[in-house]
Amino acid sequence: MKIQPINRRGFLGLTAAGVAAAALSGCKVNTSSSAGGSSSGKGALTIMGNDGEITKDVISAWQQLNADAPITFIKYDETRLNAMLAAGTPPDLVRGAGAQVTPYLASRKIAKPLDDYLSGSSLIHSDDLEAINDVWKWDGTRQGSGSTYGLTKDWSLDMMFWYNQSVFEEVGARVPDSANPLTYDELLDVAKSMTATSGGKSSRYGLFATAPDVAFLQGMLATTGVSLFSEDLKKVDFSSPEAQKAVGWLADVAKAKAGYTLLDPNPDGWDWPPFSSGRQAMQSAGYWLTGVVSGDTKAPDFARMAPAPLLGKERVSPTTSATGHWIPAKAKNPDGGFAFLEWFTAGQPAKDRAATGGGLPVMKNLRSSLPAKEAYQKSALETQTAEDKYAKVLSFSPYATVTALTAAVSEQFPKLVQGSLTAGQFADQVNTKCNALLAEGVSRIGG
């Protein structure tokens, strides 16, 4: 993870220079895969992913069904992926956050369209896919329609958060509920009241960790009806009143020291350790944290999920990740890659994941498998169900990665917090840096 990103699921983006250098071209295939993934999965497979998701047990189960399709598993590494892409020897399947990477991968023909595979699939039917998978679609100008370039493993509405119910009660704060989400200003006020210090150091932070991540900012702005990007996705504008308000809120959090920030990074790397131990009253995470809570001895008693906060007046609850997998256009065994992807997304592994609550299944038929026995499970599912109607596909630019844009913003952010840049100066500098990255992308792929 980079600089304590908002997306705790471990999105690792592709660098603009590395991927552009690959200069890969796409191609179409016509194939049909079997329900078990056994007949079309013949031949060795190379998969680059997360070993906490594609575990040894998952690989073993696949091998029992497909002895003739051995898997070489590579832990996701951005540098190695870029080198493999540039050499024309990419993996057959790669992990990625569909909400962020799809425009970039599709516009550069790095990823293979999956439409022909999906039309021939016996496990995956378009009417059984949750609408959230539309983040993996790109029509050449807009995200959410057109060809499909990946499949979501499981998903959450990432602007939602979890909170320690007992701490809210301790300070007498209003517990957020589905009918009355908190505004970001209310959220910060509550976080300040929960933050405690001892010996000059924080003994408990009220808020979840924050950072000026472009995906998170785009999610905040969605509730105002304004996008960080221009209509043609070729520019960003941090000088709009809405963007200034969003960035200003993040700066206020850092100034108030109400949570971990770029200026005070979380030594644990993500929110769960301090949240589960009571050193942090909130955790930035969607429904997927249900599975993590279930493995804790104390968290089930106090952990509850809240709806996405509001920066503006429009209720929008987007996903900024929709983590899943895509097939490189020059994969040596794309048929085998899809056979595994089909089985992993809609077969037994997907059923097993749904039963843990470690994310919402992308297959509608598996929604009923989500756990609801314990109080925290029931509460989380009810909150999620109420939030479903506010889900929305956000648009990101094909001309530069979210990772690259976030790095440009993060470089200037400490100066804003420390006062060496005014809000206007910050916006001007970030606009200049980000728009230069976007312009370079436009020159490479046209538009």
N, C-alpha and C positions, 0 to 999 in steps of 0.2 A: 504494500500500500504506500501511496505517496503523500507525504505531509499531512497525515491524519485526515484522509478524505472522508466526506460525508457518507459515501457508499461503503459500509463496513463489510460488504460481501466480497471484497477483494478484487474490484475491477482493476485490471492492468491494461491500459490503453496502448495502442500502437503509435510510436512516434512518427511524426509527419515525414521527416527526412528518411527514416529507415524504410517505411512502407512504400513511399513514393519511389524510392530507388529500386524496389522490386519490379515495378513495371509489369505486373502480371496481367494477363488477359483472361476473360471468362469464356466458358463454353457451355453448351447445353448437352444434357444426356437424356436418354429415354430408358427408364428401368422400372422394375416393379420389385418391391421387397416383400419378404414373407413376414408373417405375424411374429415369429420367434426370432427373426433376424438371422436364420441359419443358412438359407440357400444363397442369398445375394451378398453375404458377408464373407465369402471365401477370399482368402488372400490375406497376407500380413497387414496389420493396421498400425499406424502411428498416431497416437492421440496426445495432444498437449492440453492439460487441464489442471484441475485442482484435486489432489489426492484425498482431500476430505470429502469430495463429492463422488468422483470415480475411484472408489476405494479398492483395496485388494480383493475384498469379498465380491464386489461388483464385477471386477475383471475375471475372477474365478468362475462366477456364475455364467458369464459370457462364454468363457472357454469351454465350459461343460456343454454348452449348446453348439459351439462353433470351434471344434478342435482344429479345423483347417484355417482358422482366422486368428492367429496369435496376435496379441497386442503388445506393442512397445509403448510404454507410457512415459511421457516427459512432463515434469512439473512445469507449469506455466512460467516462462521467462521471456520478458519482452525483447531483450537483446538477442536471445537465441532465436526467437520467432522471426525477428526482422532479418537475421542472417540467413535463416532457412528460406524465407520468402525471396530474398535477393538472389539466392543461389538457385532458385527454381526447384527446391526440394522441400516443400512445406509438409507439415503433418497432414494427415487425412481428416482430422477433426480438431478444432481449436475452440477453447473457451473464450467467451466475450460477453460484455454487457450490451445487449441488443439495443437498449434505449439510446446508448451513446455512440456505438461504433457503426451501426448499420449504414447511415449515409456515406460515411467515409469508405467503408469496405466496398459498398455497391458501386459508388461513383468511379472508383479506381479499378473496378473489375477484379478485385482481390478475392472476393467471395463468390462462390458459385450460386446461382439461383436454384432454389429447391422445388420450384413449382411442379416440374415433371415427376420428381420423386414423390411429392405429396399426393399428386393425383393418382399415383399407382399404389399408394400405401394401403395396406389392409388394417393397420393399427390406428392411423391418424386420419381423421376426416375433418374437413374444414369447418363443418358446423359444430364440431365437438371441441374446437380450439377456443380458449378464452380470447376475448378481444384484445387482451394485453399483448398477445403475440404479434399484433400489428406493428409494434415498434420495430420488428425485424423486416418491415416492408419499406421499399423505396421505389418511387415511380420516376425518378430522375430529377424531380424538383421538390418533392415533399415526402416526409416520413409518415407512415401509417397507411399507405396504399401502394399498389404496384406489386412487383415480384417479391417473394419471400426469400430472405437470405440466411435465416437461421431459425432455430427453435428454442424457446425458453425452457430451461430446466424446471424451475419453479420461480415464483415471483412474490413480491410484496408491493404495497404502495409506500414508497420509501420516505415520504415526508411525514408519515405518522411517527409516533414515538411511544416509548414505554416509560412509566413513572412508578416511583415507590409510593404506594398508597399511604403507608404509615407516615411518611415524611410530609405529605400534603396535609394529613390530619394534624400532625404535630404543629404546623405553622398556621393552621386554620385557613388554608387556601382552598378555593373552589376546585373540586375534582373535575377535570375535563370529561365531557361526555359527547356522544355522537350528535346530539341535537344542538349542542352549544360549544363548538370548538373554541379554543383560546386564540386570541390574536398574538402575533409575535411580541408586541409590546407587553401584553399581559403575561406572556410566557417568561419574558425576561424579568418582570417585576416579581413574579412568583419565585423564579430561580434565585434572585438576590436575597429574598427572605429565607431561602433554604440554605444558602451558602454560609458555612461556618469556618472560622479560623482559630488556630491555636498556636501560640508561640510565633506569630507572624506568618504562619503557613496555613494553607487551606486544609481543614480536616474533612470537609465535605463540600463538594461543588453542587450547586442546585441544578445546573443545566447539563445537557449532553455536550459532547465535544463539537466544536464548530470550526469551519474553515471556509475561505472564499472559493469554494469549489463551484465551477461554472454550472454543473448539473444541478447542484443544490440551489444556486441563485435563480436558475431558470424555473425550478419548481416553486420557489417563493414568488416569483413574478407572475406565475400562471394565475395566481389568485387575484391579480390586479388586471388581468386581461391584456397584459403587455409582455412582449418577448424581449429577451436580451438581444436577439438577432434581428436584423432587418428582414423584410419580406422575402428578399432573394437569398438570404442566408450568407451574404458576402461580407457583412459587417456586423460588429457589435456596437452597442451604445450604452456606456455606463454613466452617461450624463443625464439620462431621462430622470424625471422625478421619482419614478418607481424604482429604477435601478439604484439611485442614490439612497433611497429609503432602505432597500435590502442590504446594501453594503454598509450603510450607516448602522443598521441593527447589529451586524456582525462585529463592527468596530466597537459598538457600545458594550457588547458582551465581553470583548477582550479588555476594555477599559475597566469594566466592573469586576473582572476576574471571577465571573459567575460560573465558569466552566473552562475546560481545557481549550486552548486555541493555538494558533501558529506561534504565538509569543510565549505560550506556556503549554508545550505539547505533552500529551498523555504518555508517560513512560511505559504503560502497558500496551500501547499501540492501538487499542480500540476500547469502546465504552464498557464492555461486559465486566472485566475484572473490578473496576471501581463501583459499578452499579450493583453487582451481586454482593459485594462486601459492604455496601452502605456508604462508600466514600463519594458517591455520586447519586443524586436523586432522580435523574432521568437518563434514558438511553435512546439515542437516535436509531430507530430500527422499525421496520414494518412487521407484518405477521410472522415472518420467518423466525423471529426470536422465540416464538412459542417452543420450538424444539430445543433451544438452548436452555430456556427456563426449566424445562422438564428434567434436565440433567443436574439441577442444582438442589441442594437440600433445603434452603431457606427461601429462595426467590419465589416459589409458587405461592407463598403466603402474602407477599406484598407487591409483586410485579403485575401491573395492568397496562393495557394498551389504550392510547388516546388517538383521536382523529388528527389529521393534519392541521396545523395552525394556519391562520389567515394573515397575509400581509395586506391584501385588499379586501373586497367584499364578496368576491366570487368563490364559491367552494369548489376547489379543484384539488384532487389528490392523485398525483401522478406517480409512476414508477420512474426512477432515474437509473435503473439497472436492467431488470428483466434478464438476469444472467442465464446464458444458455450456451449453445455451440453453433459454429458455422464451419462450412467445408471450403477450404481454399480452392480457387479456380484451377490451380495446377496440381492438386492432390493426385498422387499416384493411384490411390484406390478410393475414389469418391463413392463408388457403389457400396463398398464395405463400410466407409465412414457413415453413410446414411443408414445402413442397416443397423449399425450400433446406435446411432442417434435416435432412430425410430424406437428401438427396444428400450433405450435408456429414458426416453421422454414419455413413452406411453405403455411400456411393458411392466414387468415385475418390479424393476428398480423404482419406477415412478409410483407404483402402488405402495411400496415400502416407505418411500419418502413422505407421501401424503399422510400415512398413519402416524408419523412422528410429529406433524405440525411444523416441520422445518421449512415451511414455505407453502405457498398456495400452488396446487398443481395446475399446469397449463391445460390439462385435459378436463373438460367440464364433468365428465363421468366419474372423476376421482374426487370431486369436491365433497361428496358425502363420506369420504374416508377420513376427513380431518378429525382430530380428537376433540371431544367436548365433555369428557367425563369430569375432569377437575374444574374447580371454580375459575382459575386463571385461563384455562383452555376455553371454557364456555364463554367467558367474558370477552376474550380476544376474538373469538369467532363471531360473536354478536356485533362487536365493534367493527370488525372487518366487513361483515355483511352490510351493515348500515353505510359504510364508506364506499362500497362498490360503485354506487351510482355516480360518484364524483371522480372516478378514474378517468384519466385523459392521456393521450399520446402527446408528448412534447416533441418539438422539432429541434434538432441539432444540425449543425452545418456539416456539409460534406468536404469543406475546404480545409479544415484543421481539426485535429482531435481535441476532445474535451480535456485530455491530459495536458496538451501543449498550451491551450488557452488558460487553463487553471494555473499552470506554472507561471505564466506571465502576470496574472492577477496576484498570485501569492507573493511574487517578488516585491510588489509595491505595497502590499497590504500593511506590513509592520510600520511603514513610514506614515500611513494614514492614522494608525492607532497611536503612534508616538507623537504625532503632531507636526512632523517635518513636511507633510503634504496636506494641503486643504482638500476637502471633498472634491472641489472642482479640478484641482491639479491632479489628484488621484485618477479621476475619470479621464482626463486628457491623456495622461501617460499610459493608462491601461488601454484606452481606445487605440492609441498609436501602436502599441506593441501587438495587441491582438489583431488589429486590422491588417498589420503587416504580414502576420502569419496567414490570415485568410486570403490576402491578395496573392501570396505565394502559391497557395492552393489553387486559386482561380487560374493563375498562369500555367499551372501544371496540367490541370484537367479541363480547362475551359469552362465557360459558363456565362 
